[in-house]
Amino acid sequence: MSATALVLAHQGGWDEILMVAAPLALLAWVLWLADRRARRTEPPDSQG
């Protein structure tokens, strides 16, 4: 059996959790990065 098949074989649910958590973590990171960039580009007097 190949290494990929062994890793993706059902192991009590952790692999399914990773298949959901990894894309969610990536999306959260991209949104955080976009927010950080947007905050850097806004003028300092536009707060509040």
PyMOL Python script that loads the backbone (N, CA, C, O; Angstrom):
from pymol import cmd

cmd.read_pdbstr("""\
ATOM      1  N   MET A   1       0.857  -1.190   0.000  1.00  0.00           N
ATOM      2  CA  MET A   1       0.000   0.000   0.000  1.00  0.00           C
ATOM      3  C   MET A   1       0.894   1.241   0.000  1.00  0.00           C
ATOM      4  O   MET A   1       1.910   1.277   0.693  1.00  0.00           O
ATOM      5  N   SER A   2       0.517   2.250  -0.773  1.00  0.00           N
ATOM      6  CA  SER A   2       1.348   3.449  -0.879  1.00  0.00           C
ATOM      7  C   SER A   2       1.251   4.298   0.389  1.00  0.00           C
ATOM      8  O   SER A   2       0.317   4.160   1.179  1.00  0.00           O
ATOM      9  N   ALA A   3       2.216   5.158   0.559  1.00  0.00           N
ATOM     10  CA  ALA A   3       2.251   6.027   1.746  1.00  0.00           C
ATOM     11  C   ALA A   3       1.065   6.978   1.768  1.00  0.00           C
ATOM     12  O   ALA A   3       0.516   7.255   2.834  1.00  0.00           O
ATOM     13  N   THR A   4       0.661   7.482   0.600  1.00  0.00           N
ATOM     14  CA  THR A   4      -0.481   8.390   0.535  1.00  0.00           C
ATOM     15  C   THR A   4      -1.756   7.690   0.976  1.00  0.00           C
ATOM     16  O   THR A   4      -2.560   8.262   1.713  1.00  0.00           O
ATOM     17  N   ALA A   5      -1.941   6.470   0.532  1.00  0.00           N
ATOM     18  CA  ALA A   5      -3.130   5.716   0.910  1.00  0.00           C
ATOM     19  C   ALA A   5      -3.137   5.444   2.407  1.00  0.00           C
ATOM     20  O   ALA A   5      -4.193   5.471   3.039  1.00  0.00           O
ATOM     21  N   LEU A   6      -1.976   5.187   2.972  1.00  0.00           N
ATOM     22  CA  LEU A   6      -1.903   4.947   4.412  1.00  0.00           C
ATOM     23  C   LEU A   6      -2.232   6.199   5.208  1.00  0.00           C
ATOM     24  O   LEU A   6      -2.892   6.125   6.245  1.00  0.00           O
ATOM     25  N   VAL A   7      -1.774   7.348   4.726  1.00  0.00           N
ATOM     26  CA  VAL A   7      -2.040   8.603   5.431  1.00  0.00           C
ATOM     27  C   VAL A   7      -3.512   8.969   5.339  1.00  0.00           C
ATOM     28  O   VAL A   7      -4.098   9.443   6.312  1.00  0.00           O
ATOM     29  N   LEU A   8      -4.115   8.750   4.167  1.00  0.00           N
ATOM     30  CA  LEU A   8      -5.502   9.130   3.970  1.00  0.00           C
ATOM     31  C   LEU A   8      -6.493   8.046   4.393  1.00  0.00           C
ATOM     32  O   LEU A   8      -7.703   8.264   4.345  1.00  0.00           O
ATOM     33  N   ALA A   9      -5.991   6.883   4.804  1.00  0.00           N
ATOM     34  CA  ALA A   9      -6.885   5.826   5.276  1.00  0.00           C
ATOM     35  C   ALA A   9      -7.561   6.284   6.563  1.00  0.00           C
ATOM     36  O   ALA A   9      -7.011   7.087   7.316  1.00  0.00           O
ATOM     37  N   HIS A  10      -8.745   5.768   6.801  1.00  0.00           N
ATOM     38  CA  HIS A  10      -9.520   6.202   7.964  1.00  0.00           C
ATOM     39  C   HIS A  10      -8.771   5.850   9.246  1.00  0.00           C
ATOM     40  O   HIS A  10      -8.478   4.681   9.497  1.00  0.00           O
ATOM     41  N   GLN A  11      -8.466   6.843  10.043  1.00  0.00           N
ATOM     42  CA  GLN A  11      -7.712   6.656  11.279  1.00  0.00           C
ATOM     43  C   GLN A  11      -8.453   7.270  12.456  1.00  0.00           C
ATOM     44  O   GLN A  11      -7.843   7.977  13.258  1.00  0.00           O
ATOM     45  N   GLY A  12      -9.718   7.026  12.579  1.00  0.00           N
ATOM     46  CA  GLY A  12     -10.458   7.523  13.722  1.00  0.00           C
ATOM     47  C   GLY A  12     -10.983   8.938  13.555  1.00  0.00           C
ATOM     48  O   GLY A  12     -11.480   9.520  14.519  1.00  0.00           O
ATOM     49  N   GLY A  13     -10.891   9.497  12.381  1.00  0.00           N
ATOM     50  CA  GLY A  13     -11.476  10.802  12.133  1.00  0.00           C
ATOM     51  C   GLY A  13     -10.507  11.952  12.018  1.00  0.00           C
ATOM     52  O   GLY A  13     -10.904  13.026  11.565  1.00  0.00           O
ATOM     53  N   TRP A  14      -9.256  11.785  12.405  1.00  0.00           N
ATOM     54  CA  TRP A  14      -8.335  12.917  12.364  1.00  0.00           C
ATOM     55  C   TRP A  14      -8.081  13.379  10.941  1.00  0.00           C
ATOM     56  O   TRP A  14      -7.879  14.570  10.705  1.00  0.00           O
ATOM     57  N   ASP A  15      -8.088  12.455   9.989  1.00  0.00           N
ATOM     58  CA  ASP A  15      -7.828  12.853   8.602  1.00  0.00           C
ATOM     59  C   ASP A  15      -8.993  13.663   8.035  1.00  0.00           C
ATOM     60  O   ASP A  15      -8.778  14.589   7.253  1.00  0.00           O
ATOM     61  N   GLU A  16     -10.221  13.326   8.422  1.00  0.00           N
ATOM     62  CA  GLU A  16     -11.360  14.119   7.978  1.00  0.00           C
ATOM     63  C   GLU A  16     -11.330  15.509   8.586  1.00  0.00           C
ATOM     64  O   GLU A  16     -11.687  16.489   7.933  1.00  0.00           O
ATOM     65  N   ILE A  17     -10.907  15.591   9.823  1.00  0.00           N
ATOM     66  CA  ILE A  17     -10.785  16.897  10.481  1.00  0.00           C
ATOM     67  C   ILE A  17      -9.761  17.757   9.738  1.00  0.00           C
ATOM     68  O   ILE A  17      -9.993  18.947   9.523  1.00  0.00           O
ATOM     69  N   LEU A  18      -8.638  17.167   9.350  1.00  0.00           N
ATOM     70  CA  LEU A  18      -7.619  17.917   8.610  1.00  0.00           C
ATOM     71  C   LEU A  18      -8.129  18.376   7.252  1.00  0.00           C
ATOM     72  O   LEU A  18      -7.782  19.465   6.796  1.00  0.00           O
ATOM     73  N   MET A  19      -8.944  17.560   6.605  1.00  0.00           N
ATOM     74  CA  MET A  19      -9.459  17.941   5.291  1.00  0.00           C
ATOM     75  C   MET A  19     -10.410  19.126   5.384  1.00  0.00           C
ATOM     76  O   MET A  19     -10.598  19.839   4.398  1.00  0.00           O
ATOM     77  N   VAL A  20     -11.002  19.346   6.527  1.00  0.00           N
ATOM     78  CA  VAL A  20     -11.870  20.505   6.739  1.00  0.00           C
ATOM     79  C   VAL A  20     -11.068  21.661   7.337  1.00  0.00           C
ATOM     80  O   VAL A  20     -11.219  22.806   6.913  1.00  0.00           O
ATOM     81  N   ALA A  21     -10.222  21.363   8.316  1.00  0.00           N
ATOM     82  CA  ALA A  21      -9.501  22.412   9.041  1.00  0.00           C
ATOM     83  C   ALA A  21      -8.441  23.097   8.180  1.00  0.00           C
ATOM     84  O   ALA A  21      -8.235  24.304   8.310  1.00  0.00           O
ATOM     85  N   ALA A  22      -7.780  22.368   7.325  1.00  0.00           N
ATOM     86  CA  ALA A  22      -6.713  22.964   6.521  1.00  0.00           C
ATOM     87  C   ALA A  22      -7.249  24.057   5.582  1.00  0.00           C
ATOM     88  O   ALA A  22      -6.692  25.155   5.570  1.00  0.00           O
ATOM     89  N   PRO A  23      -8.303  23.801   4.798  1.00  0.00           N
ATOM     90  CA  PRO A  23      -8.820  24.891   3.959  1.00  0.00           C
ATOM     91  C   PRO A  23      -9.380  26.055   4.774  1.00  0.00           C
ATOM     92  O   PRO A  23      -9.241  27.212   4.376  1.00  0.00           O
ATOM     93  N   LEU A  24     -10.012  25.759   5.913  1.00  0.00           N
ATOM     94  CA  LEU A  24     -10.521  26.845   6.752  1.00  0.00           C
ATOM     95  C   LEU A  24      -9.380  27.692   7.306  1.00  0.00           C
ATOM     96  O   LEU A  24      -9.484  28.917   7.359  1.00  0.00           O
ATOM     97  N   ALA A  25      -8.310  27.053   7.713  1.00  0.00           N
ATOM     98  CA  ALA A  25      -7.151  27.788   8.216  1.00  0.00           C
ATOM     99  C   ALA A  25      -6.530  28.629   7.107  1.00  0.00           C
ATOM    100  O   ALA A  25      -6.118  29.764   7.349  1.00  0.00           O
ATOM    101  N   LEU A  26      -6.461  28.093   5.911  1.00  0.00           N
ATOM    102  CA  LEU A  26      -5.926  28.845   4.779  1.00  0.00           C
ATOM    103  C   LEU A  26      -6.797  30.060   4.479  1.00  0.00           C
ATOM    104  O   LEU A  26      -6.278  31.151   4.241  1.00  0.00           O
ATOM    105  N   LEU A  27      -8.107  29.881   4.488  1.00  0.00           N
ATOM    106  CA  LEU A  27      -9.022  30.989   4.246  1.00  0.00           C
ATOM    107  C   LEU A  27      -8.899  32.053   5.337  1.00  0.00           C
ATOM    108  O   LEU A  27      -8.901  33.247   5.036  1.00  0.00           O
ATOM    109  N   ALA A  28      -8.794  31.640   6.583  1.00  0.00           N
ATOM    110  CA  ALA A  28      -8.642  32.590   7.685  1.00  0.00           C
ATOM    111  C   ALA A  28      -7.337  33.376   7.530  1.00  0.00           C
ATOM    112  O   ALA A  28      -7.304  34.580   7.785  1.00  0.00           O
ATOM    113  N   TRP A  29      -6.274  32.704   7.119  1.00  0.00           N
ATOM    114  CA  TRP A  29      -4.985  33.378   6.947  1.00  0.00           C
ATOM    115  C   TRP A  29      -5.056  34.398   5.815  1.00  0.00           C
ATOM    116  O   TRP A  29      -4.528  35.503   5.942  1.00  0.00           O
ATOM    117  N   VAL A  30      -5.710  34.035   4.704  1.00  0.00           N
ATOM    118  CA  VAL A  30      -5.833  34.959   3.569  1.00  0.00           C
ATOM    119  C   VAL A  30      -6.661  36.185   3.972  1.00  0.00           C
ATOM    120  O   VAL A  30      -6.318  37.313   3.617  1.00  0.00           O
ATOM    121  N   LEU A  31      -7.754  35.961   4.717  1.00  0.00           N
ATOM    122  CA  LEU A  31      -8.563  37.090   5.163  1.00  0.00           C
ATOM    123  C   LEU A  31      -7.799  37.984   6.136  1.00  0.00           C
ATOM    124  O   LEU A  31      -7.921  39.207   6.081  1.00  0.00           O
ATOM    125  N   TRP A  32      -7.019  37.385   7.017  1.00  0.00           N
ATOM    126  CA  TRP A  32      -6.209  38.156   7.960  1.00  0.00           C
ATOM    127  C   TRP A  32      -5.185  38.991   7.200  1.00  0.00           C
ATOM    128  O   TRP A  32      -4.973  40.162   7.513  1.00  0.00           O
ATOM    129  N   LEU A  33      -4.554  38.382   6.204  1.00  0.00           N
ATOM    130  CA  LEU A  33      -3.550  39.087   5.408  1.00  0.00           C
ATOM    131  C   LEU A  33      -4.183  40.247   4.638  1.00  0.00           C
ATOM    132  O   LEU A  33      -3.606  41.332   4.575  1.00  0.00           O
ATOM    133  N   ALA A  34      -5.351  40.030   4.058  1.00  0.00           N
ATOM    134  CA  ALA A  34      -6.031  41.093   3.323  1.00  0.00           C
ATOM    135  C   ALA A  34      -6.432  42.233   4.256  1.00  0.00           C
ATOM    136  O   ALA A  34      -6.305  43.403   3.894  1.00  0.00           O
ATOM    137  N   ASP A  35      -6.911  41.904   5.444  1.00  0.00           N
ATOM    138  CA  ASP A  35      -7.289  42.931   6.410  1.00  0.00           C
ATOM    139  C   ASP A  35      -6.071  43.743   6.839  1.00  0.00           C
ATOM    140  O   ASP A  35      -6.144  44.966   6.964  1.00  0.00           O
ATOM    141  N   ARG A  36      -4.956  43.060   7.064  1.00  0.00           N
ATOM    142  CA  ARG A  36      -3.730  43.753   7.467  1.00  0.00           C
ATOM    143  C   ARG A  36      -3.266  44.714   6.381  1.00  0.00           C
ATOM    144  O   ARG A  36      -2.868  45.843   6.666  1.00  0.00           O
ATOM    145  N   ARG A  37      -3.321  44.253   5.128  1.00  0.00           N
ATOM    146  CA  ARG A  37      -2.909  45.123   4.026  1.00  0.00           C
ATOM    147  C   ARG A  37      -3.855  46.311   3.876  1.00  0.00           C
ATOM    148  O   ARG A  37      -3.413  47.427   3.602  1.00  0.00           O
ATOM    149  N   ALA A  38      -5.147  46.076   4.053  1.00  0.00           N
ATOM    150  CA  ALA A  38      -6.118  47.163   3.937  1.00  0.00           C
ATOM    151  C   ALA A  38      -5.899  48.197   5.037  1.00  0.00           C
ATOM    152  O   ALA A  38      -6.003  49.398   4.787  1.00  0.00           O
ATOM    153  N   ARG A  39      -5.605  47.753   6.220  1.00  0.00           N
ATOM    154  CA  ARG A  39      -5.364  48.685   7.328  1.00  0.00           C
ATOM    155  C   ARG A  39      -4.087  49.500   7.106  1.00  0.00           C
ATOM    156  O   ARG A  39      -4.008  50.657   7.521  1.00  0.00           O
ATOM    157  N   ARG A  40      -3.100  48.904   6.459  1.00  0.00           N
ATOM    158  CA  ARG A  40      -1.855  49.632   6.181  1.00  0.00           C
ATOM    159  C   ARG A  40      -2.073  50.735   5.159  1.00  0.00           C
ATOM    160  O   ARG A  40      -1.440  51.788   5.237  1.00  0.00           O
ATOM    161  N   THR A  41      -2.961  50.505   4.204  1.00  0.00           N
ATOM    162  CA  THR A  41      -3.133  51.477   3.123  1.00  0.00           C
ATOM    163  C   THR A  41      -4.119  52.578   3.461  1.00  0.00           C
ATOM    164  O   THR A  41      -4.152  53.591   2.762  1.00  0.00           O
ATOM    165  N   GLU A  42      -4.929  52.426   4.510  1.00  0.00           N
ATOM    166  CA  GLU A  42      -5.891  53.487   4.829  1.00  0.00           C
ATOM    167  C   GLU A  42      -5.185  54.646   5.509  1.00  0.00           C
ATOM    168  O   GLU A  42      -4.273  54.433   6.309  1.00  0.00           O
ATOM    169  N   PRO A  43      -5.590  55.857   5.205  1.00  0.00           N
ATOM    170  CA  PRO A  43      -4.953  57.031   5.796  1.00  0.00           C
ATOM    171  C   PRO A  43      -5.151  57.069   7.324  1.00  0.00           C
ATOM    172  O   PRO A  43      -6.181  56.614   7.821  1.00  0.00           O
ATOM    173  N   PRO A  44      -4.181  57.604   8.062  1.00  0.00           N
ATOM    174  CA  PRO A  44      -4.269  57.596   9.517  1.00  0.00           C
ATOM    175  C   PRO A  44      -5.422  58.431  10.080  1.00  0.00           C
ATOM    176  O   PRO A  44      -5.893  58.154  11.183  1.00  0.00           O
ATOM    177  N   ASP A  45      -5.882  59.442   9.349  1.00  0.00           N
ATOM    178  CA  ASP A  45      -6.954  60.297   9.882  1.00  0.00           C
ATOM    179  C   ASP A  45      -8.354  59.744   9.641  1.00  0.00           C
ATOM    180  O   ASP A  45      -9.335  60.384  10.021  1.00  0.00           O
ATOM    181  N   SER A  46      -8.473  58.558   9.013  1.00  0.00           N
ATOM    182  CA  SER A  46      -9.794  58.003   8.715  1.00  0.00           C
ATOM    183  C   SER A  46     -10.294  57.080   9.826  1.00  0.00           C
ATOM    184  O   SER A  46     -11.311  56.411   9.645  1.00  0.00           O
ATOM    185  N   GLN A  47      -9.613  57.025  10.961  1.00  0.00           N
ATOM    186  CA  GLN A  47     -10.050  56.162  12.052  1.00  0.00           C
ATOM    187  C   GLN A  47     -11.221  56.810  12.798  1.00  0.00           C
ATOM    188  O   GLN A  47     -11.228  58.011  13.068  1.00  0.00           O
ATOM    189  N   GLY A  48     -12.221  55.958  13.123  1.00  0.00           N
ATOM    190  CA  GLY A  48     -13.335  56.418  13.935  1.00  0.00           C
ATOM    191  C   GLY A  48     -14.314  57.164  13.169  1.00  0.00           C
ATOM    192  O   GLY A  48     -15.316  57.618  13.723  1.00  0.00           O
TER     193      GLY A  48
END
""", "prot")
cmd.dss("prot")
cmd.show_as("cartoon", "prot")
cmd.util.cbc("prot")
cmd.orient("prot")
